[in-house]
Amino acid sequence: MSAMDEPLYPIAVLIDELKNDDIQLRLNSIRRLSTIARALGEERTRKELIPFLSENNDDDDEVLLAMAEELGVFIPYVGGVEHAHVLLPPLETLCTVEETCVREKSVESLCRIGSQMRETDLVDYFIPLVKRLAAGEWFTARVSACGLFHIAYASAPDMLKTELRSIYNQLCQDDMPMVRRSAATNLGKFAATVEPNHLKTDVMAMFDDLTQDDQDSVRLLAVEGCAALGKLLEPQDCVAHILPVIVNFSQDKSWRVRYMVANQLYELCEAVGPEPTRTDLVPAYVRLLRDNEAEVRIAAAGKVTKFW
């Protein structure tokens, strides 16, 4: 092979190996992406390698997971933060696959990249990606979108912020329980980036919807959000909005929700403060200690030393 042909060699090997029937060869190839990128140089990585990965339709979850992980640390290989946006398309595709661990790793990598991107690029590239996923036909895309709002929101201009809050509200009311679960899981992170006046109105309205969801798997994730939201609110707002929810949850018809309250009760007490804890949460705690379900009683008993 002549010296002139050498730069072409790594990408040719990658293409061959990524199409190989042997999963181990495909995996090895993906895990060598950084080496191949260095050999290609930043420009060819941007123009050839990343588009190739965007079009790669490997159906093995292990290969896709490795790709999602590698791309999260790929900013230096595409020429730094000013070119970080070229990494978004392959990760956007990975956010829509069926396998949960691949989607979660893709969201994690997108968050890592987004947190380093310039504000103008976030507005031009990252926020449109979030909006596309949130409007995705498949629930997998919408599930992934929920985990990206806290990165997108802070840099958005006011008009876009209003739109992002509205979109998140729609995700909290999505037809698919999996999407609502993701919205409940990520609400605390999103709320931490929202301005105080919108936190008390828009975000608390979303929280109220989730706490009244007909699926106990959504409600129990809303319990987890109580403490995180409570720490963001002023004490009086926390008592007005969070405390009644906790008390209701401690009497929820689903033992899994009551179990989650028992597990989280100490953090919830910290959120509302000493006086409401004495007047409202101690009676709720005593109820949980006498619960019909052994799992709930055990969870509550495990918090005795912290509680008193």
N, C-alpha and C positions, 0 to 999 in steps of 0.2 A: 504493500500500500504506500503510495507516495505521500510526501509531507502535505501536499495540497489537499489530499482527500481526508486527512486525519480528522478535522473537525466534524465531518459528516458521520464518522464511525459511531460515536456514542448514541446519537439519535436513531441510527439504523438498528443498532443492537436493541435499544429500548423498544422500538416498534415491533421488531421480531419477537422479543421476549414477552411483550404485553399481549401478543396474539397467540402465544404458545399454549398448548393444551395443559401443560404442566403448571399447576397453580404455584408451585414453589419458585419456578423461574419468573412467573409474573410478579410474585411478591418480592423477590430479590431485586427485580428491575425497579419496582416502585420505591423500595427502600434505598436505592442508589440514585434517586432523583437529584439530590443536591450535588453529587459528584458529576452527574451528566450535565446539570445546569452550569456548573463551573467550567466544564470543558466547552460547552456551547457558547458561553458568554451571555451577558445580560440581555442584549438585544435579541439574539436568536432564541433565548429562553422565552422571552415575551412573545415573539412572533411565530415560533414553531412548537416549542415544547408545551406551553400552556394551552394553546388551541387544540393540540393533539390530545391532551388530557381531558379537555372539555368534551371532546367527541368520543372518548373512550367509553365503551358501553359494557365493560366487564360486569359479569353478573355474580362474581364471588364476593361475598361480604367482607372477607378478610382482606382482599386486595383493595376494596373501596375504603375500608377503615384505615388502612395504611396510607392511602392517597390523601384522605381527609386530614390525617395527622401531619403528613409531610408538608402539605400546602400551608398549614398554619404557621410554619417557620420559614416560609419561602421568600419573604420580602427582600432580604439581601441579595437573592439570586436573580431578581427581576429588575434590580437597579435602584432599590430603596423605596421610601414611602411615596415618592411622587409617582411611582408606577404600581403601587400596591393594588390598585383597582383591577389590574389584569388577572389577579388571582380569584376574583369573585365569581366569574362564570362557572368554573368547574365545581366550586363549593356550593353554588346555588343548585346545581343539578344534584349533587350528593345530598342536599337537604330534603330532597323529595323521594328518596328511595324507601323501600319498605322496612329495612332493618333498622331498629331503633338506635343501636349503638353507633351505626354509621352516621345517622342524622345528628345525634348528640355531639359526636366528634366534629362534624362539619360546622355545627353552630358554634362550638367552642373555638374552632379555628377562625371562623368569620368574626367572632367577637375579638379575638386576639389581633387580627388584621385591622378591623374597624377602629379599635382603640388607638392604633398608631397612624391612621389615615389623616390627611389634612382635612380641615372643615369643608372646604369647597368640594373635595372629592367625596366626602361623606354625603353631601347634598346631591351631587351629580350621579354618583354610582351606588352608594350603600343604601340610602333611603329608598330609591326606586326598586332595588333588590328586595328589601323588606316588604314593600307594598305588593310586589309581584307574588312573593311567597304567601302573603296574607290573603291574596285573592285567588290562590291556587285552587284548581279543580279538585286535586287530591288532598285529603285531610293531612297527609304527611307534610306537605308544604306549609300548611297553616299551623301545624304543631311546631314546626321549626321556626316560623316567623316570630312566635311569641318570645323566643329566647334572644331576639336581636333588638327589640325596641329600646332597651336601656342604652344601647350603643348609639342607635340612630337619633334618639330624641334630643339629647343635649345640644347637638350642633345644628338642629333644624331651625329655620326662621319661623316666626310666629304662625304664619299661615299653615306651614307644614306641620307644626306642632299640634295645631287644632285637628288637622286631618289624621295625624298618627294616634291621637287620643281617641278619636272617633273609630278608627280601624280596630284599635285594641278593644274597645267596648263591644264591637261586633264579634270579635274573637271570643269574648267572654260569654256571648250568647249563641255561639256556633251550634249547628245541629249535631255535630259529632262530639260525644263526651270526651274523646281523647284530646280534642282541641281545647275544650273548656278546662280540662285538667292542666294542660300546658299553660293556659292563660292564668290559672290560679297559682301554679308553681312559680311563674315568673313575675307575678304582679308586684311583689315586694321590691324586686330589682328595678322594675319600670317606675314604680312610685317614687323611688329614691331620686330619680332624675326630674320629676315633675315639680313645677312651681307650687308653693304652698296653697295659693288660692285655688288652683285646679286640683290639687291633691284632695282638698276638703269637699269638692263638688264632684268632678268627673271620676276621679279614681275611687272615691268612696261609693259612688253609684255602681261602679263595676264590682267592687267588693261585695256590696249588698246583693247584687244579682247572683254572684257565685255562692254566697252563704245560703241562698234559698234554692240552690240547684236541686233538681229531683234525684240526681245521682249522688250517693253517699261518697263515692270516690272523689268527686269534685269538692264536696263540702269539707271532707277531712283535709284536703290540700288548702282550702280557705282558712281552716283553723291554724295551719302552719303560718299563713300570712298575717294572722292577727298580731302576733308579737312584733313582726317586722314593720307593719303599718303603724302600730301603736307607738313605736319609737320615733316615727317621723312626724306624728301629730303633736300638737300642744296638749298638755295634760287634760284640760277641760274637754277638748275635742275627742280625745282618746276615751274618756269616761262616757261621753255622749254617744259615740259611734261604735267603739270596739267592745266596751263592757257588756251591753245588752246582748251582743252577738255571742260572746263567750258563755254567758249565763244560759242562753238558749241552746247553744251547742252542748253544754253539759247535760242537757235533758233530751238530746237528739234521739230519734227513734232508732238510729243505727248505732250499734255498740262500737263500730270502728271509729265513728266520729267522736263518741264519748271517750274512747281509749286515747285518741289523739289529744283531746282536751286535757285528760289526766297527765299525759306525757309532757304537754307543753305548759302546764299550769304555772310553774315557777316563772318562766319567761313572761307569761301573760300578766302575772302579778307585778313584775318589774315594770311592765308597760303602763299599767293603770295607776300604780302608786299605792301607798299604805292604807289610806282611808277606804277607798273603794274595795281594796282587797279584804279588809275586815268585814265590811258591811255586805258585800255581794259575793266575793270569790270564796271566802271560807265556807259559807253555807253550800256553795256549789261543790266545793272540794269534799265536804262531808257526805254529800249525796253520792259522789263518785266512789267514796270509800265503802258505801253500802250498795253499790250497783249490783244488779242481777247477774252480770257477766263477770266471771272470775278474772278474765284478762284485764278488764277495766279496773277492778279492785287492786289487782297486783300492780298495775301501772301507777295508780294513785298512791298506794302504800309506799312505792319506791321513792316518792317525793316528800315523804313525811319530814325527814331531817331538814330538807331545804325550806319546807313550808313554815315550820315553826321556828 
